[in-house]
Amino acid sequence: MIDLAIIGSGPAGLTAAIYAARAGLRFVLLEQDGYGGGQISSAHLVQNYPGVPEVSGFDLGEALRQQALDLGAEVTYGTVSLVEQIPEGFSVHLADEEAPVQARVVIAATGASPRPLGVPGETEHIGSGVSYCATCDGSFYRGKNVAVVGGGDTAVEDGIYLSSICSSVTLLLRRDQFRAAQRRVEVLEKLPNVTIRFKVKPTAVEDKSLVLDTENGPETLPVDGVFIAVGSQPATAYLQQLPLTLEGGYVAADETCKTAIPGLYAAGDIRKKQLRQVVTAVADGANAVTSALEYLRG
């Protein structure tokens, strides 16, 4: 039995691996896709990571991964299908392996993925007209016209943020009302360059435009960029059989990344928290290992 199993090789998991290696723990990093880096690897450009003014998401993810490998991290490839509690710790089952990985401590860092609209043209325009993170990519649309799809807190905050750097922002809601906090909606409504439209449904993404289904029929909205904020999908299905509190699929854990189960920690985008970005993911990875060390030492 090893000390630690880290599930996930995004920024949180890779940072956990770096800290675990430096602490001399016997651990394994479980990686699903064979290249690591997580969601950040698909980001065209990252400009908000402290100390690194500008870097491609792929390069940042690869640098984190290489640092972990250079420090001696052992990587095992496979998809985790189930985590079970056993008397000595945890048994981590991989979909294509008969023998599970057994570890005294587990750090779950499998992240979350943006919930797509599922319309034609969406996938093809990711990174060149379609984004799921306004704070990550908003600066690329400075002075341009953009649309935000969604009516929850994230969509409203995205609209407020983008209004400060974009020429115009059109907020598109499929419902006839917001789901976001009323006070923030009031702030959004007062912004002069924001237009709010209810009961419209995006049906396709085209080059420099968004096709809408409206009460008056189909319509084409000219925009330079579309920011989709209709929720996210945390990758936590493998934890469903554990006695955990999952809120919308996210794991309840404090800033130390401790969950309700001793020895199990949640780091990165699967943790219920305010901000999900690279900087908070790497912080979680460091905190999770620090908490794990305290647990292992007794």
RACOR-V82489 format. One record per backbone hydrogen bond with DSSP energy under -0.5 kcal/mol. NH is the residue of the N-H (numbers start at 0). CO is the residue of the C=O. Records with the same first field share a line. If there is no record, write none. Layout:
# RACOR-V82489
NH = CO  CO
This chain:
# RACOR-V82489
1 = 101
2 = 25
3 = 25
4 = 104
5 = 27
6 = 4  106
7 = 5  29
9 = 108
10 = 36
13 = 9
14 = 10
15 = 11
16 = 12
17 = 13
18 = 14
19 = 15
20 = 16
21 = 17
22 = 18
23 = 20
24 = 19
26 = 24
27 = 3
28 = 73
29 = 5  27
30 = 28  75
36 = 8
39 = 36
40 = 37
41 = 38
42 = 39
45 = 54
46 = 44
48 = 51
49 = 47
51 = 48
54 = 45
56 = 42
57 = 42
59 = 55
60 = 56
61 = 57
62 = 58
63 = 59
64 = 60
65 = 61
66 = 62
67 = 63
68 = 64
69 = 65
70 = 66
71 = 68
72 = 67
74 = 72
75 = 28
77 = 30
79 = 77
80 = 92
81 = 92
82 = 237
83 = 90
85 = 88
88 = 85
89 = 102
90 = 83
91 = 89  100
92 = 81  90
94 = 78
96 = 93
99 = 97
100 = 91
101 = 99
102 = 89  100
103 = 1
104 = 2
105 = 262
106 = 4
107 = 105  264
108 = 6  106
112 = 232
114 = 230
115 = 113
119 = 202
121 = 118
124 = 120  121
125 = 122
126 = 129
127 = 124
129 = 124
130 = 225
136 = 132
137 = 133
139 = 136
140 = 137
141 = 138
142 = 164
143 = 140
145 = 143  167
146 = 224
147 = 169
148 = 226
149 = 147  171
155 = 151
156 = 152
157 = 153
158 = 154
159 = 155
160 = 156
161 = 157
162 = 158
163 = 159  160
164 = 161
165 = 161
166 = 143
167 = 143
168 = 192
169 = 145
170 = 168  194
171 = 147  169
172 = 170  196
178 = 150
179 = 150
183 = 180
184 = 180
185 = 181
186 = 182
187 = 183
188 = 184
189 = 185  186
190 = 187
193 = 190
194 = 168
196 = 170
198 = 174
199 = 172
200 = 212
202 = 210
203 = 210
204 = 119
205 = 203  208
208 = 205
209 = 220
210 = 203
211 = 218
212 = 200
213 = 211  216
216 = 213
218 = 211
220 = 209  218
221 = 219
222 = 207
223 = 144
224 = 144
225 = 128
226 = 146
227 = 130  225
228 = 148  226
232 = 112
233 = 231
234 = 110
235 = 233
238 = 235
239 = 236
241 = 238
243 = 241
245 = 243
246 = 244  249
247 = 245
249 = 246
250 = 269
251 = 244
252 = 250
253 = 257
256 = 253
258 = 263
261 = 259
263 = 260
264 = 105
265 = 256
266 = 107
269 = 266
270 = 267
271 = 250
272 = 270
276 = 274
280 = 276
281 = 277
282 = 278
283 = 279
284 = 280
285 = 281
286 = 282
287 = 283
288 = 284
289 = 285
290 = 286
291 = 287
292 = 288
293 = 289
294 = 290
295 = 291
296 = 292
297 = 294
